[in-house]
Structure formats: C-alpha cells, structure tokens
C-alpha cells in the first residue's frame, strides 16, 4: 500500500500513522472518489431527517393515523440514527470499515423503499427506525474519512463537502419532499434514496479494499455502556419529541421515560469514565477546543434543526401553505449554500477558522432576529432576505467549526471524536425542536391572554368591529341576525388567535437567535491550535 495514497478501507486505528505521515502530500484520486461517495451517504442520511416534515399530513392520511401519532414518523428515524452514531467507531473496528458502510448503506436504501409500502403506523414506525439506524452510520463515517485520509492542507476541502451535506440537506429536504408529495404522492419521497445509494454502494465496493473482520473485539465490547446509552438516548429522544404534545411532566408516560433516561444516561456517563475501553471516550471533551467546539455543535444543531422546524410550522399554521409552497420558501436557505460552501476552504486559508465560524453563527443569529417583528401578513416573500442571510451564515459555519473542534485531536482519536460531535449535534437538534415547539405554545397562550384582555365588549372599538363583521355575514348568506352576530364573535376570536400565534413565533425566533449567539461565543473562547496553524501553513 502506498504511503501517498493509503487505502480508504484501512481501519481507523491503522490509518492514523499513515495520515500523520502524509500531512504534506496530496490525497490520491481513489481517496477523493471514496470520500465523495461517502458524502453522498451522509447527505442522504441527513436529508431523510427533514424530507418528511413538509409532508407529514399527507403521510398521516395515507397510513390512516392522526396528527398526534404522526410525529412518530420523524421521531422513530431520529431514535434509530442517534443511537447508532456513537456505535459507529466500534462497529467499524469489529466488522471493518468497508463491511459496515456497504452493509448499512444497502440496508438504508432497502428500508427507505419499505417505508413507501407501509400501510399503518406501527409498520411505518418500524421501517423509519430501521432506516434511521442503518443510515445513521453514514454521517460519522464520512466525517471520519476527512480527518484520517486527507492531509491537513486538504482537510478544509473535505470539511466543506461534509458541511454541504449537513447544512444543505436539511434545508432542501422539505423542498424535495413537498414537491414530490404534491405532484407524485407521498410514497415517492422514500424512493429518492435508491439511485444515490446505489451509486454510493457501487463506488465504495470498487474503491475500498477488503479488510479482515476482528470478531475477537466483541469480547472487549463495552456492552453495559452500549445498553445504557441505547436505552437512555431512546427514552430522551421520545421525551423531547412527544413532551410538548403530552403536556410534558403532566403526562405519566413522559415522567416515566424521563426517569428512565436520567438513570440510564447517568449510568452510561459513569461507566464511560471508569472502564478501560469505553464505547465513547468522553475524556476527549477535556480538550479545550474539542469541548467548547462540541458545546457550539450542540447549539448549532439547536439552530439548524430548530429553524427547519419553525419555518414550516409558521407557514403551515399561520399562512396555510401546502407542502410544495413551504418547500419553495425553504429552498432559499439551501440553494445559496451550493455556491458559497465550495469557497469556504479558500477563506479558511486567509481567515482564522474561529473568527470565520463565529461570524457565520452571528449571521445565522441575525437572520433569526430579522423574524422577531412578524405580523399576520408576514409570509413567503418576507422570509426571502432572512433566508439568504441564514444561508450565508450556515455556509460559513460548519467547516470552520469542525476544523477548530477536531483540529487538535490526534488522528487515532478522530473516529471517536466524530461520533461524539455528530451525536451531540443531532441531540442538540432534538432538544432545539422540542424547546422551540414548547416556546411557541406557551408564548401563544401568553399573547392570547394579553390580547384577549383588550377585546372587551365594553369598548366601543370592539363593539364596532363586531357590528361590522355581523353586517358582513348578513350580506354574505347568513339570514339570521343572531347567527351572524355569533359568526362575528367567532371570526374575531380567530383573529386574536392568529395574532397571538404570530407573536409566539416571533418570540421563538428571538430565542433561536440568542442560542446561536451563545454558540458564537463558545467558538471565540477556543484557542488557536497548533494543528490548525500548521494546516493553514500547508497551503
């Protein structure tokens, strides 16, 4: 095997010395082809988190379930994904990097197709959970390849490719899902994975060399850690996804799951800090840049997935947009990134990655603050400029953030650090979606009470408004004056509810912006690592 072009199938633990030796060289074409194929997998795995969001109502109708239960279509996928991401490093060492990525990619495509043929909720939940489980490994594996197979000087290019997958995929997911659902039926959104997955599997099959399976590592597995992590994360994900709908701790079901999650994750953390060969090397978080970078990644996940939740929710609930219309609005958070992200490696040669990431996060935050003064007339056109600003901010964030976070991590620890970073970003997204959904609900109730106090029948302007609405209904087919008056009161109540809902969303965008500012501050608190300096010099 050539030192200049190490096989991309080499286990991570063996690849580290080679990666260190090739710091000043260029990766071979085979490495770039394999990396590109792996990025396709990461893109598709992340795309499928959001591709159903704009189409949930259609899917719920198709499988005969209600809105309350339909959220499990998204929840089950996230549970499968968030559980397998930390397992990826261990699985790839036991069964080989090549076997795991090929098997999981193939099964990801198979269960994607299976989702299209689900006819009831239990089947859909099972298929989506398995789809998420097998797709989840594709994210950290693509990320790991960047740090183990590319020399320092070329890692920013690999990070830009990964950034495109992480930020562009969730932004464009509802656009693709909405278009396909409105024009060809909801089942087609699950077929979009077939061709890209086939291309990925075929490419990796011919570019990755076979490596021996090390089943002996099964005896060394941190099985207690695996069990407590799987139970704890599954319970936590369910609490986050279902809590707002079930009134949080007013629900015995949520209380029981929260207790299970707290106990399991506490045992998991204690176990990981004690055992000799832990599933997750949590001590890596004591590295200043990686620890602060991981905090920033949690906040970034909060912002990425939270904003993808807020925009469709606002457009659907307030403006009554259909799936395709929602997708068209969200497209402007994704399309500009296709132009901007390829330019980021050049910027990283000239600008400190810390400042570039912080600037991107502050732009992302500013785009959220732009949506804090919404009115009932605030719709798709008004989101255009904020979405462009948000796209620029996201494009400038992830690659520099990853460079800062993992730049001081040794190559042999890259796979373990990748699992932690990607898991925490996805967990931040789950927390963000749950928190923002709750804030929308609570702030709507708050504003509804405030506005409702002003809608007093003793006030002249209120009586005049009701009289005008009564005349309107009398002139539009309501023959009875009492019925028209009742319709007028109902209509006024809807106006109050809509105004309160708009203000609730405005307040929630403010919270989102504040969280992103905190992410920027976390990045600014990192130090300029020697690795990052050397990487820049290598250019």
SEDODREN-175223 format. One record per atom (N, C-alpha, C): residue in one letter; x, y, z. Coordinates in steps of 0.2 Angstrom, whole numbers, plus 5000, padded with zeros to 4 digits. Example, Ala and Ser with C-alpha at 12.3 -4.5 7.8 and 13.67 -1.06 7.14 Angstrom:
<atoms>
a506649725039
a506249785039
a506649845039
s506449895035
s506849955036
s506450005039
</atoms>
This chain:
<atoms>
x500449945000
x500050005000
x500450065000
x500350114996
x500750174995
x500650225001
x501150255003
x501150305009
x500750365006
x500850385000
x500450444997
x499750434997
x499550374996
x498850354994
x498550294998
x498550305005
x498350245009
x497650225007
x497450165008
x496850135006
x496350165011
x495750185008
x495250215012
x494850165016
x495050105015
x494650055019
x495050035025
x495650065026
x496050045031
x495750065038
x495650015043
x495350035049
x495650105052
x495250135055
x495450205058
x496050195062
x496050145066
x496650135071
x497350125067
x497250095061
x497850085057
x498050145053
x497550185051
x497650245046
x497950295050
x497950305056
x498150365060
x498950375058
x499350325059
x500050345057
x500150365050
x499850335045
x499850355038
x499650425037
x499050435040
x498850505040
x499350555042
x499650545048
x500150585050
x500750595045
x500950535042
x501550545038
x501350575031
x500750585029
x500550615023
x500350685023
x500450715029
x500250785031
x500450835025
x500950825022
x501150875017
x501050855010
x500750795009
x500650775002
x499850785000
x499750764994
x499050764992
x498750694992
x498150694993
x497750634993
x497650604986
x497650544985
x497650514979
x496950514976
x496850514969
x496150514966
x495650464969
x495950404971
x495550354974
x495250374981
x495650414985
x495350434991
x494850484990
x494950534985
x494450584984
x493750554981
x493850504977
x493250464974
x492850434980
x493250404984
x492850364990
x492550414995
x492950474996
x492650525000
x492050554998
x492050564991
x491450594988
x490850544989
x490950484988
x490450434988
x490150434995
x490650435000
x490450435007
x489950495009
x490150555006
x489750615007
x489050615004
x488950574999
x488350564996
x487950525001
x488250475005
x487850445010
x487650485016
x488150525018
x487950575024
x487450625022
x487450645015
x486950695013
x486250665013
x486250595011
x485550565010
x485350555017
x485750535022
x485550515029
x485250575032
x485550635031
x485350695034
x484750725031
x484750715024
x484150735020
x483450705023
x483550635025
x482950605027
x482750615034
x483050655038
x482850685044
x482250735043
x482350775038
x481850835036
x481450825030
x481550775026
x481150765020
x480450755021
x480250725027
x479550705028
x479150765032
x479550815034
x479250875038
x478750905035
x478850925028
x478350965025
x477750925022
x477850855023
x477350805020
x476950765025
x477050785032
x476850735037
x476050735037
x475650785035
x474950775035
x474750725029
x475150735024
x474950685018
x475150615020
x475650605023
x475850535026
x475350505031
x475150555035
x474750535041
x474050515038
x473850545033
x473250525029
x473250465026
x473850455023
x473950395019
x474050325023
x474250335029
x474350275033
x473750275038
x473350315038
x472750315042
x472850335050
x473250385051
x473350395058
x473250475059
x473250495065
x473150565067
x473750605068
x473650675068
x474250715069
x474650705075
x474250685081
x474650665087
x475150615086
x474950565083
x475350505082
x475850505076
x475650555071
x476150555065
x476850585067
x476950615073
x477550645074
x478050585075
x477850525076
x478250465077
x478650455071
x478350475065
x478650465059
x479350495058
x479450555061
x480050585062
x480450565068
x480150555074
x480450535080
x480850465079
x480450415076
x480750345076
x481450355072
x481450395066
x482050395062
x482650425066
x482450475070
x482950515074
x483250465080
x482750425083
x483050375088
x483550325085
x483350305079
x483750255076
x484450285075
x484450345072
x485050375070
x485450395076
x485150425081
x485550455087
x485850395091
x485550335091
x485850285094
x486450255091
x486450245084
x486950215080
x487550255079
x487550325079
x488050365078
x488650355083
x488550345089
x489150335094
x489350265093
x488950215090
x489250145090
x489650135083
x489650185079
x490050185073
x490750165073
x491150195077
x491850185078
x491950115080
x491550085085
x491650015087
x491449965082
x490849975079
x490649935074
x491149925068
x491449985066
x491949985060
x492549945062
x492749945069
x493349915071
x493249835071
x492649815073
x492449745073
x492349715066
x491949745062
x491749715056
x492049745050
x492549795051
x492949835046
x492549885043
x492849945042
x492550005039
x492149985033
x492449955028
x492149935022
x491549895023
x491549845027
x490949805028
x490349845031
x490549885036
x489949925039
x489649975034
x490050015031
x489750065027
x489450035021
x489649985018
x489249945012
x488649915015
x488649885020
x488049845023
x487549895025
x487749945029
x487249995031
x486950035026
x487350055021
x487150095015
x486650055011
x486749995010
x486249955006
x485649945010
x485649935017
x485049925021
x484649985022
x485050045022
x484750105022
x484250115016
x484550105010
x484150105004
x483550055004
x483649995006
x483149945006
x482549975011
x482749995017
x482150015022
x481850085020
x482250125016
x481950185013
x481350165008
x481450115004
x480950095000
x480350055004
x480550025009
x480049985013
x479550035016
x479850095018
x479350155021
x478850175016
x478950165009
x478450185004
x477850135004
x477950075006
x477450025006
x477150015013
x477250055018
x476950055024
x476250075024
x475750035027
x475050055026
x474750065033
x475150065039
x474950085045
x475450115049
x475350145055
x475850175059
x476350135062
x476150075065
x476650035068
x477250015063
x476949995057
x477449975051
x477950035049
x477650095048
x477950155047
x478550165052
x478350165058
x478750175064
x479350135064
x479250065063
x479750015062
x480250025057
x479950045051
x480350055045
x480750115045
x480450165048
x480850235049
x481450225054
x481250185059
x481850175064
x482350135061
x482250085057
x482750045054
x483150085049
x482750125045
x483050175040
x483550225044
x483350245049
x483750295053
x484350255056
x484250195059
x484850165061
x485350145056
x485150125050
x485650105045
x485950165042
x485550215041
x485850275038
x486250315043
x486150315050
x486550355054
x487250345054
x487550285053
x488250275052
x488650315047
x488250325041
x488550365036
x488750435037
x488450465042
x488650535044
x489350535047
x489450495053
x490150505056
x490650465052
x490550415048
x491050385044
x491250435038
x490850475035
x491050525030
x491550575034
x491350595040
x491650645044
x492350615046
x492450555048
x493050525050
x493550525044
x493250505038
x493750505032
x494150565031
x493750625032
x494150685031
x494750695035
x494750675042
x495250685047
x495750625047
x495550565044
x496050515044
x496350495037
x496050525032
x496350505025
x496550565021
x496450625023
x496650685020
x497250725024
x497750745020
x498250785023
x497950845026
x498350875031
x498050945034
x497850995029
x498251005024
x498151055019
x497551045015
x497250985015
x496650975011
x496050955015
x496150955022
x495550945026
x495050995025
x495151065025
x494651115024
x494251095018
x494451065012
x494051045007
x493550995009
x493850945012
x493450885014
x492850915019
x493050955024
x492550985028
x492051025025
x492251065019
x491751095015
x491251055012
x491450995010
x491050945007
x490550915012
x490850905018
x490450875024
x489950935026
x490150995026
x489751055028
x489151055023
x489251045017
x488751045012
x488150995013
x488450935016
x487950885017
x487550905023
x487850925029
x487550945035
x487051005035
x487251055031
x486851115031
x486351115025
x486551095019
x486151095013
x485651045013
x485750985016
x485250935016
x484650945020
x484750975026
x484050985030
x483751045027
x484051095024
x483751155021
x483351135015
x483651085010
x483251075004
x482851015005
x482850975011
x482450915012
x481650935011
x481450985015
x480750995014
x480551015007
x480951055003
x480851074997
x480751014992
x481150964992
x481150904988
x480550864991
x480450854997
x479850815000
x479150854998
x479150914998
x478550954997
x478350944989
x478850954985
x478750954978
x478550884976
x478850834978
x478650764976
x477950744979
x477850764985
x477150744988
x476650784984
x476650844983
x476150874979
x476050854972
x476550834969
x476550814962
x476450744960
x476750694965
x476850624963
x476550584969
x476350614975
x476150574980
x476750564986
x476550554992
x477050554997
x477550494997
x477250434994
x477750374993
x478350394990
x478350444985
x478950454981
x479550484985
x479450514990
x479950544994
x480450494997
x480150424997
x480650375000
x481050344995
x480850354988
x481250324983
x481850364980
x481850434983
x482450474981
x483050444983
x483050404988
x483650374991
x483950314986
x483550294982
x483850224978
x484450244974
x484350284969
x484950294965
x485550324968
x485550374972
x486150394976
x486450344980
x486050304983
x486350244987
x486650194983
x486350184977
x486650134973
x487350154970
x487350224968
x487950254966
x488550244971
x488250264978
x488750264983
x489050194984
x488550144985
x488750074986
x489250044981
x489050054975
x489450034969
x490150064969
x490150134970
x490850164970
x491250134976
x491050134982
x491350114988
x491550034987
x491149994984
x491349924983
x491949924979
x492049964974
x492649954970
x493249994972
x493150044977
x493750084979
x493950064986
x493650024990
x493850004996
x494049934996
x494649924999
x494949854999
x494649825005
x494649755004
x494349715009
x494849715015
x494549715021
x494949705027
x494749655032
x495149625036
x494949565040
x494449585045
x493949545047
x493449555052
x493849535059
x493749585064
x494049565070
x493549555076
x493249495075
x492649475080
x492949465087
x493549455088
x493849455095
x493749515099
x493649575095
x493449635098
x492749635102
x492349585100
x491749585103
x491749565110
x492249535112
x492349515119
x492549575123
x492849625120
x493149685123
x492549745123
x492049725120
x491449775119
x491249805126
x491049865126
x490849905132
x490049895132
x489849835133
x489149815132
x488649845137
x488949855143
x488549895148
x488449965146
x488949995143
x488950065140
x488450065134
x488450015130
x488050015124
x487350015126
x487149965131
x486449965133
x486250025136
x486550055141
x486350115145
x486250175140
x486750175135
x486750235130
x486050225126
x485950165123
x485450155119
x484750165122
x484650145128
x484050155132
x483950225134
x484550255136
x484450325138
x484350375133
x484650365127
x484550415121
x483850405118
x483650335118
x483050325115
x482450355119
x482550345126
x482050375130
x482050455130
x482650485130
x482750555130
x482450585123
x482550555118
x482350575111
x481550575111
x481250525114
x480550515114
x480250575119
x480550585124
x480350635129
x480350705125
x480950715121
x480950785118
x480450785112
x480350735109
x479850735103
x479150735105
x478950705111
x478250695112
x478050745118
x478550775122
x478450805128
x477950865127
x478050905122
x477550965121
x476850945120
x476850895115
x476150865114
x475750835120
x476150805124
x475850775130
x475850815136
x476050875136
x476050925142
x476650905146
x477150885143
x477750875147
x477650825153
x477850855159
x477850815165
x477150815168
x476650835165
x475950825166
x475750755164
x476150725160
x476050655157
x476450605161
x476050555164
x476450495167
x476950465163
x476750455156
x477150425151
x477850465151
x477750525150
x478350565149
x478850565156
x478450565161
x478850565168
x479250505168
x478950445167
x479250385167
x479850375162
x479750405156
x480350405151
x480850445154
x480750505156
x481250555159
x481650525164
x481350485169
x481650455174
x482150395171
x481850355167
x482250305163
x482850335160
x482750395156
x483350425153
x483850455158
x483650485163
x484150515168
x484550455171
x484250405173
x484550355176
x485050315171
x484850305165
x485250265160
x485850305158
x485750375157
x486250415154
x486750425160
x486550435166
x486950445172
x487450385173
x487150325172
x487550265172
x488050255167
x487750275161
x488250275155
x488850325156
x488750385158
x489250435159
x489750405164
x489550385170
x489950355175
x490350295172
x490050255169
x490350195166
x490950215161
x490750265157
x491250285151
x491850315155
x491850345160
x492350375164
x492750325168
x492550265169
x492850215173
x493150155169
x492850135164
x493050075161
x493650085157
x494050035155
x494750045152
x494650055144
x494150025141
x493950035134
x493250055133
x493150115134
x492450145134
x492150145127
x491550145126
x491150155120
x491350225117
x491250275121
x491350345119
x491950365124
x492450395121
x493050425125
x492850495127
x492450505132
x492150565135
x492750605137
x493250575139
x493850615142
x494150665136
x493950655130
x494150695124
x493850765125
x493350765129
x492950835130
x493450875134
x493950855138
x494350895142
x494850935138
x494950915131
x495250955127
x494851025126
x495251075127
x494851145127
x494451155121
x494851145115
x494451165109
x493951115107
x494051055108
x493551005107
x492951005111
x493051025118
x492551035122
x492051095121
x492451145119
x492051205118
x491751205111
x492051165106
x491851155099
x491251115100
x491251065104
x490651015105
x490051055108
x490151105113
x489651145115
x489351185109
x489751215105
x489551255100
x489151215095
x489351145094
x489051105089
x488351085092
x488251085098
x487551075101
x487151135100
x487351195101
x486951255099
x486851255092
x487351235088
x487251245080
x486651195078
x486651135081
x486151085080
x485451115082
x485451145088
x484851185090
x484651225085
x485051265082
x484851315077
x484751285070
x485151235068
x484951205061
x484251175061
x484151125066
x483551085066
x482951125068
x483151175073
x482651215076
x482351265071
x482751295067
x482451335061
x482151295056
x482351235054
x481951195050
x481251175052
x481251175059
x480551165062
x480151225062
x480451285064
x480051345065
x479751365058
x480151375053
x479851405047
x479251365044
x479351295043
x478751265040
x478151265045
x478251265051
x477751265056
x477351335056
x477751385055
x477451455054
x477051465048
x477351445042
x477051445036
x476451405035
x476451345038
x475851295038
x475351325043
x475451345049
x474951355054
x474651425053
x475051475051
x474851545051
x474651565044
x475051545039
x474951565032
x474551505028
x474551445031
x474151395027
x474451375021
x475151375020
x475451355014
x475451275014
x475451255008
x475451175007
x476151155007
x476351095006
x476951065006
x477451095001
x477251104995
x477651124990
x477851204991
x477351234993
x477451304994
x477951315000
x477851275005
x478351285011
x479051265008
x479151215004
x479751195001
x480051244997
x479651284993
x479951334989
x480251394993
x479951404999
x480251465003
x480851435006
x480851375009
x481451345012
x482051335007
x481951335001
x482451324996
x482951374996
x482751434998
x483251494998
x483651495004
x483551445009
x484051435014
x484551385012
x484451345006
x484951295004
x485251314998
x484951334993
x485251344986
x485851394986
x485851444990
x486451494990
x487051454993
x486951404997
x487551365000
x487951324995
x487551304989
x487951274984
x488451314981
x488351384981
x488851424978
x489351444984
x489151454990
x489651484995
x490051434998
x489851375000
x490251325003
x490851305000
x490851294993
x491551274990
x492051334991
x491851394992
x492351454993
x492651455000
x492351415005
x492551415012
x493251395013
x493451345010
x494151325011
x494651375009
x494551415004
x494951475002
x494951525008
x494351535010
x494351585016
x494751565022
x494651495023
x495051465029
x495751475028
x496051485022
x496751495021
x496951565024
x496551615023
x496651685025
x496351705031
x495851675034
x495551705040
x495551645045
x495751665051
x495651615057
x495051585057
x495051515057
x494451475057
x493951495063
x494251515069
x493751535074
x493351595073
x493651645070
x493351705068
x492851695062
x493051645058
x492551635052
x491951595055
x492051545059
x491451515062
x491051555066
x491351605070
x490951645074
x490551695070
x490851725065
x490551765060
x489951735057
x490051675055
x489451635052
x488851625057
x489051605063
x488551595068
x488151665070
x488551715070
x488251785071
x487751805065
x487951785059
x487551805054
x486851755054
x486951695056
x486351645057
x485951675062
x486251705068
x485851735073
x485451795071
x485851835067
x485451895064
x484851885060
x484951825056
x484351805052
x483751785056
x483851765062
x483351745066
x483051805069
x483451855071
x483251915074
x482851955069
x482951945063
x482551985057
x481851965057
x481751905060
x481051875060
x480651885067
x480951935071
x480651945078
x480051995078
x479952035072
x479452085072
x478852065066
x478752005066
x478251975061
x477552005063
x477152005057
x476452025058
x476051965054
x475351965054
x474951915050
x475151915043
x475351975040
x475551975033
x476251955031
x476551935036
x477251915035
x477251845033
x477451835026
x477351765023
x478051755019
x477951715014
x478551685010
x478951745007
x478751795004
x479151845002
x479551885007
x479251895013
x479651925018
x480151885021
x480151815020
x480651775023
x481351775018
x481251805012
x481751795007
x482451825009
x482451885012
x483151915014
x483351875020
x482951865025
x483251825031
x483451755029
x483151725024
x483351655022
x484051665019
x484151715015
x484851725011
x485351735017
x485251775021
x485751795027
x485851725031
x485351695032
x485451625036
x485851575031
x485751575025
x486151535021
x486851555021
x487051615020
x487751635021
x488051615027
x487651635033
x487951615039
x488051535040
x487651495038
x487651425039
x488251405034
x488351435028
x488951415024
x489551425027
x489651475031
x490251495034
x490451465041
x489951425043
x490051395050
x490351335051
x490051275047
x490151215049
x490951195048
x491151205042
x491851185041
x492351215045
x492351285046
x492751315051
x492651285058
x492051275060
x491951245067
x492251175068
x492151135063
x492451065063
x493151075064
x493451115060
x494251125060
x494451145067
x494151195070
x494351215077
x494251165082
x493651125081
x493451075086
x493951015086
x494050995080
x494450925079
x495150945077
x495351005076
x496051025073
x496550995078
x496450995085
x496950975090
x496850905092
x496450865089
x496350795091
x496750755087
x497150705090
x497550665086
x497150615081
x497550605076
x497150565070
x496850495073
x497250465078
x496950395080
x496350415085
x496150475087
x495550485091
x495050515086
x495150525080
x494650565075
x494050525075
x494050455074
x493350425074
x492950435080
x493250425086
x492950435092
x492650505093
x493050555092
x492850625092
x492250635087
x492350605081
x491750615076
x491150595079
x491150535082
x490550505085
x490250555090
x490650575094
x490350625100
x490150685097
x490450715092
x490250785089
x489650775085
x489550725081
x488950715077
x488350695081
x488450655086
x487950635091
x487650695095
x488150745097
x487950795101
x487550855096
x487850855090
x487450905086
x486750885084
x486650815083
x485950795082
x485550795088
x485850785094
x485550785100
x485350865102
x485750905100
x485550975100
x484950995096
x484950965090
x484450975086
x483750955089
x483750895092
x483150865095
x482950905101
x483450935105
x483250975110
x482951045108
x483251065102
x483051135099
x482351125097
x482151075093
x481551065091
x481051065096
x481151025102
x480651015107
x480651085111
x481151115112
x481151185116
x480751235112
x480951245106
x480551295102
x479851275101
x479651215100
x478951195100
x478551215106
x478851205112
x478551225118
x478551295119
x479051335117
x479051405117
x478551435113
x478451415107
x477851435103
x477251425106
x477051365109
x476451355113
x476351405119
x476851405123
x476751445129
x476751525127
x477151545122
x477051615121
x476451635117
x476151585113
x475551595110
x474951605116
x474951565121
x474551575126
x474651635130
x475251655131
x475351725134
x475051775130
x475251785124
x474951835120
x474251835119
x473951775119
x473251775118
x472851795124
x473151785130
x472851815136
x472951895136
x473551915134
x473651995134
x473152025129
x473151995123
x472652025118
x471952015120
x471751955123
x471051945125
x470851995130
x471252025134
x471052065139
x470852135136
x471152145130
x470952215127
x470352205123
x470152145121
x469552135117
x468952125122
x468752185124
x468252195129
x467552225126
x467052185127
x466452215124
x466152275126
x466452305132
x466352365134
x466652425131
x467152405126
x467552455122
x467152465116
x467152535114
x466752555108
x467052525102
x467752525101
x468052495095
x467952425094
x467852385100
x467752315099
x466952305097
x466552345100
x465852335098
x465752355090
x466152405088
x466052425081
x466352375076
x466952345079
x467152285075
x466752225074
x466352215079
x465852155079
x465252175075
x465052235075
x464552265071
x464652255064
x465252275062
x465552275055
x465552205053
x465752155057
x465852085055
x465152055054
x464652075059
x463952055058
x463652075052
x463752135050
x463452155043
x463752125038
x464452105038
x464752075033
x464452005032
x464351965037
x464051895037
x463351905035
x462951955037
x462251965034
x462251975027
x462752005024
x462752025017
x463051965013
x463251915016
x463651855013
x463251795015
x462651795015
x462251725015
x461951705022
x462151745028
x461851725034
x461251765035
x460651735035
x460051765036
x459851795042
x460051755048
x459851775054
x460351815058
x460051875061
x460551925064
x460951895070
x460551855074
x460951815080
x461451775077
x461351735072
x461851685069
x462451725066
x462351785063
x462851825060
x463251855066
x462951875071
x463251905077
x463751855080
x463551795080
x463951735083
x464551725079
x464451725072
x464951715067
x465451775068
x465251835069
x465651885070
x466151885076
x465851855082
x466251845088
x466751785086
x466551735083
x467051685081
x467651705077
x467451745072
x467951775067
x468451825071
x468151865076
x468651905080
x469051865084
x468851805087
x469251765091
x469751725087
x469651715080
x470151685076
x470751735074
x470551805074
x470951855073
x471451865079
x471151855085
x471551855091
x472051805091
x471851745090
x472251685090
x472751685085
x472651715079
x473151715074
x473751765076
x473451825078
x473951875081
x474351845086
x474051815091
x474451785096
x474951735094
x474751695089
x475251645086
x475851675083
x475651725079
x476251765075
x476751785080
x476451825086
x476951845091
x477251795095
x476951735095
x477351675099
x477851655094
x477751655088
x478351635083
x478851685083
x478751745084
x479251805084
x479651795090
x479351785096
x479751775102
x480151715101
x479951665098
x480351595097
x480951615093
x480851655088
x481451665083
x481951705087
x481751745092
x482251785097
x482651735101
x482351685104
x482651635107
x483151595103
x482951585097
x483451545092
x484051585091
x483951655090
x484551695089
x484951705095
x484751705101
x485151705107
x485551645107
x485251585106
x485651525107
x486251525102
x486151545096
x486651555091
x487251605093
x487051655096
x487551705098
x487951665104
x487651625108
x488051585113
x488551535109
x488351505104
x488751465100
x489351505098
x489251565095
x489751605093
x490251625098
x490051635104
x490451655110
x490851595112
x490551535112
x490951475113
x491551465109
x491451475102
x491951465097
x492551525099
x492351585100
x492851635102
x493251615108
x492951575112
x493351555118
x493851505117
x493851475111
x494351425110
x495051455108
x495551415108
x496251445107
x496451425100
x496951455097
x497151435090
x497651375091
x497451325088
x497851265089
x498451255085
x498951225087
x499551215083
x499351185077
x498951135077
x498751095071
x498451135066
x497951185068
x497651225064
x498151275060
x498651295064
x499151335061
x499551305056
x499751245058
x500151205053
x499751195047
x499151175048
x498651165042
x498651225037
x498551285040
x498551345036
x499151355032
x499751335036
x500351355033
x500551305027
x500251245028
x500251195022
x500051215016
x499651265016
x499351285009
x499851325006
</atoms>
